Amino acid sequence: MTKVLLTGTSGAMGSEAIKSIVASGIADKIRVLLRDKPSNRRLAKKFRKQDIEVIFGDLANYEDCLKSVKDMDYVLHMAAIISPIADHNKQNTHNSNFVGTKNLVDSIIELGQHTKFVHTSTVAVYGGRNYLAPWGRVGDPLMPSAYDCYAMSKLMAERYVIDSELENWVVIRQTAVLHNKLFTNNLGDGLMYHTNLNGPLEWVTAHDSGVLMEHLVEYDAEGKLDSDFWRKCYNIGGGDTCRVTGYQTLNDGFGLCGAKLEQLFKPNWSAIRNFHGIWFTDSDKLEDYLHFRSESFDDYWKQMAKRYWYFAFGRLVPKKLISKLVLEPLTHDTNAPRYWVEHNIEGRVNAFFGGREEYDKIGDWDTFPLLVHGKTPEGDIDYNALKDINNSDKYKLNHGFDETKPVCELDINDMIAAATFRGGKLISTTMQKGDMYTKLEWECSEGHRFFASPYAVLFAGHWCNECCLKYHWNWDKLARNNPFFAQVHYNMFGKDELREYPYSEHEDDFIIKD
């Protein structure tokens, strides 16, 4: 029998995953954990008609997690509080995303089960990228954007999974998801304006993400996944047909009502940095394992045109009216960059623009350099060549050790090299050659000592617990002594900047309780 627990089945990815698993018939027993609220009560009725066991509970409650994972062969953990909700309740975000993950992992270990744990992390753990470093892969620096408590909670969670004693785990870093509620979820908050117009984005559809989860269980249960698949991190992405920029995403979305973004937006409504996005050089790796892709970025918008057919009537409405009544009011939302500027919220203006002076330089569309049109602040660029994965090697980041060596040949000298490149040092004096999972002791540039496996540091991109795993962003300072971080950070932030970003410049005493 194949028994599967799913969390997050009321969300975009989770709802598609359970739909795909039910349709495949691969699971003999399906169990879901749902938070007890009216919408989930209605969902539970639907699930029970499909012979799905429903447990109402809270991920932050250990007993609920213990009950949920009992006797399960697989745990597909997709539940999370995401932005924009995460931006407005940090404590609940931490409890759900980190504490909930910890509880599931600890429950499996306490029960002594051989459960295979699939943890969904996020592209947001990489932080922001621009045209100077648009391509990335697993093992790149993990530097969540300032104030992004969602990303930080997910970074903490995946580190806990990697550090755990679970026999079989996998961390999959989910990219931005194209789903049916993309419009409704983003037209009630200023989050939309966090998107960098020139930021690289590799999307994937919710449908394809659901297929990925189903295939993971199916292929593994049928013995098609070898043991080497497990205890690794992967990037989920839609591949070549899903790589665009923030501008293209917004422009295609509003294209459903016959508008160009320039008719609706002003460039300075959107942040120019400090938001996540990346094109993956290695997202094909997961596709090669699980064969989940079937939909492109263009396919998604064609589906949305059919689903929201009435948006076409927007073609009859003056675009200035749409902007005035729908989009401009959102720029005054407390979670919008324009609001931060208008209310002199210095920390966020610094983080997302580099300061008020830089914000004032943005200008209008006639002077704003759009990457998709081959323009950068430094001059012209071949956008299509930039986006071509065959040219991505020139943007490949240094991971600080000899990556040409087989894993089985990596030894303590490679660990010393990796630590040095991160501005620190290796404290441990011995290791078994090729052993990527026995923890070693390291020291960061700030003098903090911590334990982490070679895999976590060399192949997953993790580093110091004290510096990197807290709701206080200090990348400006850390990058000065950490070349591993610097190669990313200084593409968007100035070397003369030395700012720290606590949870909120107005709430410096904010403390997340474990």
N, C-alpha and C positions, 0 to 999 in steps of 0.2 A: 504493500500500500504506500502511496505517496501522499503525505499530509502537509498542507501548506497553510501558514499563517500570513495574512497580509495586514499591514497597517496603512493608513492613508487612503482607503478606498473611496472616501468622499471627495478626494482631490482629483486633479486632471490626470496625472499619471496612474494613480492607484485605481481609478474607476475603469481606465482602459485595460489595466493589467488583469483585474478580476474578470472583466468581460472576456478577455482573450483566454484566460485559464479555464473558465467555465466552458467556453466554446470548444476548446481543445480536448477536454475530457481527460487530461493528463493526471489530474489530482483526484484521489479517491476520497479525500476529506479536505474541505476548505473551511478555514476559520478566519474571521475578521475581528479586529478590535476597533470599536467605535466610541467616540466620546458621546455621552448621553445628552442629546439635544433634539429638539423637534424634527429638524431636517434629517437627522440620522435615524430617528425612530421610523420615519417614512421609508428611508433606505433599507432599514433592517427588515421591514415587511417584504420588500422586493427580494432581498437576499434569502430569506427563509423559504420563500416559494421555490428557490433554486437549490434547496437543501444545503445552504451555507450556514454554518454555525456562527452566531453573532454573540460577542461578549461586549457588554457596555462597560467602559472603564476609562481610566486616565493613564497615559504613559508615565506620568510623574508619580503614579502610585505603584510601588514595587509589587504589591500583592496582585494587582491587576495584570501586570506583566508576567508574573510567575504563572498565573492561571492561563494566560494566553499562549505562552510558548510551550506549555507542557505537552509532551508526546509529538511535537511537530518535527518533521524532517527538514523543512525549510521555513525560514522567516524572511519575508520580503518586506523590508522596513522602508516605507515611502512616506510615512506621516511626517509632517513638519508644519510649523507656523512660518509662513513666508511673507515677504513684503507684498503689499504695503501694511498688512496687519502687524507684521513683526516690528515695523518702525514705530508703532504706537503702544506696544506693550512688551517691553524687553524682558520682564521677569517671566511672563508666560512663554515667551519665545525660548528662553533659556531652559525652562522646565520641560517643555515639550521636546525641543531639539537635542539638547545635551542630556539632561537628566533622564528623559524617556529612553534614549539610546542606551545609556549606561544601565538602566534598569532591565532592558531586554537582554543585553549581553550578560549581566550578572545573573539573571534568572536562568539562562541556558547553562551557565557554568555551575550554578548551585545545584541544578537538577542532574548534572553529570551527563547531559545528552550530547549526541553527536550531530546536533542540528547545524545546518549550513545557514549562515547569516549573511544576507545581502543588504548592505547599507547604502542608501541613496544619499550622497553628498551633493555638492553643487559646484558649478563653474565659478561661483562667487568667491570661493576660497582663494582663487588666483588674484583677485583684485582687478584693477584696471590695466588695459593695454591700449596702445595707439599704433599708428602706422610705423613707428620705429621698432616695434616688437609685437607685431600682430599675431604671430604664430606661437603656439605653445604646446606643451606635452606634459604628461605625468612626470613628476620629478622637478618641474619648475618651481621657483619660489612661491610659497603660499603666503600672500600678503593681502588679506581682506581690506576692502576700502574703509576709510575712516567713517565711523558712525554706523557701519553695516553690522548690526548685532545679529541679524540672520546669518550672515556669512561666518561671523566669529563663532556662533553657537554650533554651526555645522562643522567648522574646523575642529573645535573641541571634541565633537562627537566622533568624527572619523579617526582622530588621534586615539581616542579611547578604544575604538574597535581594533585598530592596528596594534596597540599596546596590549590588548587583552590576551587571555589564554584560550580563546576559541580555537578549535581545531581547524575549522573551515570558515573563512570570512572572505568577503569581497567588498570593496568600496567602489561605487560607481558615481563619478562626478557628473551630475546631470546638467546639461546646458539649458539655455532658455527654451521653454516649451511653448509650442504653438497649440493652443487648445480652444475649445468652443466659447469659453467665457473670457477670452483675452480682452475683449472690448469692455464688458461690464465690470471686470475687475480693475480696470485702469482708468475709468472715467469718473471716479469718485474720490480721487486722491491726486496729490502732486507727484506721485512716484514716476509717472510717465516722463517728467522733465529731468529725471536723474540720468536718463539715457543720453550718452554722448553721441552726437550726430555723426561723428567720424569714428566712433568706436567699432572695432570688429566684433561681429556676432555670428556664431554658428548655431543655428536653431535645430530643433528636432520636433516632430509632431507628437502629441500625446498618444495618438494611435500607435505609432512606431515604438514609442517607449513601452507601451503595454505589451506589444508583441515581444520586445526584448525580454521582459520579465517572464513571460510564458515560455519562450524558447529556452531561457536559462534553466528553468525547472525541467522542462521536457528533455532537453539535450543531456542534462546531467543525470536525470533518472534513467535515461536509456543508455548511459555510459558513453555518450558522444563527447563529453568534456573531460579532458585528462586532468589529473590532479594539479598540474602546473597552472591551471586557470585560477585556482584558489589562492588566497593570501596575497592578493594583488590589488592595485588601484587602476581604474580605467576611466577614460573620458567618454561620456555619451555625447554624440553629435550626429547631425544629419548628413555630414559629409559635404562634398563639393557643391551640391545643388541647394544647400542651406546656408552658405556662407555669404553674408551681406554686411551692411553697416547699420548703425542706428538710424541714419537718415532714410535708407532704403526701407527699413521696417516701418517707420512711421509714414513715409510717403505712400507705400503700397497699401497700408491700412486705410488711410484717408482717401486713397484712390477709389475706394468703394463708393464714395459719394461724389466722385468726379472732380476731386480737388487735388492740387499739388500742395506739398507741405509749405512751400513759399507763400501760398495764398492764405494759410491758416496760422502759421507760426511766425515768431521772430526768433532769430538764432540765439539771442540771449535769454530766452525762456528755458533753454536746456543747459545743463552743466557741461563743462568742457573737459572734465577729468573726474577721477575718483568714483568711477562706476565700472562694474565688471563687464567683461566681454573679451572673447579670444577666438581665433580660428585654431582648431586642433590639427596638429600634424599626425596624431595617433588615434583619431576616433575611428578610423577604418579597422583598427585592431579588434575592437569589440564587435564590429560588423562581421569580420571574418569568423569570429567565434559563434555569433548568435543570429546572423542573417535576419535583421529586424527591419531594415529600411525599405520603405515602399513609397514614401511621400516626400515631395520636395517643398521648398519654400513657396514656389509658384502654385503648386497643387493646393496648398493650404488656403491661399487667398481666393482661389477659384471656389473652394468649398465654402468659404465665408461669404462670398458673393451670392451663393445660392441660399445659404442659411439666413443671411441678413439682406434678403432681396430688397427690402423696403429702404435700405440705405441709398439705393439708386435714386430715390426721390430727392436726395440731397443735391442732385445735379440741378434741380430747379430752384434751389435756395441760394441767394447771394453768399459767396464764400466769406465775405466780411461779417455777415450775420452769424454764420456757423462759428466763426472765430470768436465773435463778441459774446455769444450766448452760451457756447459749450466749452471752448478751450481756454479763453482768457480767464474766466472765473477760477479755473483750476490752478492758475499761476499764483493765485493769492491764498491757496491752501497752505497750511503750516508745514507741509512736507514738500513744498515746491521751492526750487532755488530762487525764484524771483521774490518770494516771500522773505527768504533769509536776507536777501540784499536790501529790500525795502525796510526791514526791521532791524538791520545792522546786527544780524546774528553772526558775529565775526568768525567763530570757529568753522561754521559750515561754508561761509563765503570763502574762507581761506582754503578749506579742503577741496571744494568743488570747482573753484575758479583760480586759486592762487592769490586771492585778495581782491578788494574792491577796484583797485586800479586796473587789474587784468580784466575784470568783468566789464569795465567801462570801455575797454578796447575792442570788444567783440564786434560792434557795428551791425550792419544789416546784410541782407542776402547778396547785395552787389559787391561786397568786399569779403564776405565770409568764405574761407577756403574749404570747399566740400571735397572730401577724399574721393567720393564716388565720381566726381567730375575731374579727377586728376589734379587736385589742388591741395597743397599743404602750406603752412606758414612759411616754409623755407623755399617754396617754389613748386613747379610742376612735377608730377609723378605718374607713372604708368600704373593705374589702378588694377587693370586686368592682370598685369604681370605680378603685382604685389599679391594678388589673391590666388595666384597659381601655386598649388602645393608643390609643383616641381621646382619652384624657386624658393621654397621655405627654408632650405638649409642655411641660407645666409642670415636668417633670423633665429637660428637655433641657439638657445642659451647654454652657457657653460654650467655643468653640474658639479664641477670641481674634482672629478676623478677620471681615470682612463676608461671611457665607455666602450672602447674597442675590445677590452678584455672580456672573456666569458665570465659570467657570474661566479662560476665555480672556482675561478682563479683570483677573485678579489680577496685581498688580504689586508692586514693591519696598515700597510703603507698607503693603501687606497683610502682607508678611513682617516688617516692622518692628513692626507691631501684634501679630502672633502671638508674636514674640520677647519683646516687652515684657510681654505677658500671662503669659509663662512665667518672668518675673523676670530675663530676660536681654536680649540685644541682637543685632542683625544686624551682622555684621562686613563682609560683602560690601556694596559700594556700588552695584552695578548688577545687573540681571537682565533677561532678556527677558520682557516681559509674557506671561502665560499659560503659560510654560515651567515645568512642575511637576517635571521630572526632572533638570535640570542642577543639580548640587550647589552649595549656597551655604555660606559660613562663618558660623557662629553662635557666641555665647558664652552660657553659662548663668549663673545667679546665683552660682555658686561660682567663676566665672572660668575655667572650662574652655572651650577653643575646640575646635570640631568641625565636620566637614562633613556635611551631609545635604541631600537634595533637599527642595524645598517640599512635595512629595507626602508624604514620610515624616513631616514635622513637622505640616503642616496637616490632612492627610487620613488619616494612619495612626496618629497619636498618639505618635510617637517623639520623643525629645528627646536629652539629653546622653549620649554614650557612656560617659563616665567616671562620672557619677552614677548612671545608670540601668541599665547593662549589666554588673553584677558581682554576685557572691554575697555581698552585704553590703547589707542593706536599711536605708536612711537616710531614709525618707519623712517622719518627724516633722520633721527639720531642713529638708529640701528644701521641704516644704509651707509653711514660714514665709515663704519668699521667692518662692514660685511659685504665684500665684493659680489657674493651670490645674490644678495638683495639689490645692491646698487645697480646691477646691469638691467634691472627692470625699473626700479624706482626713479632713476634720473632721466628716464624717457618722458616722464610726465611732471615730475616735481624738480624744482631747482636745487642745485647743490648748496645754495645760500639759504635755503629754507631750513629752519630748525624748530618745527612746531610739534606740539603734542596734542592729540585729540582725545579727550576723555569722552565718556558716554554723551555728555552734553556740557557745553561750556557754562550752562546755567545750573547744572546738577553734578558738580564735580564729586560730590559725596555719594553718588549713586553706587550701590553695592548689589551685585547679584549674589543671592544666597544659594549655596549648593544644595 
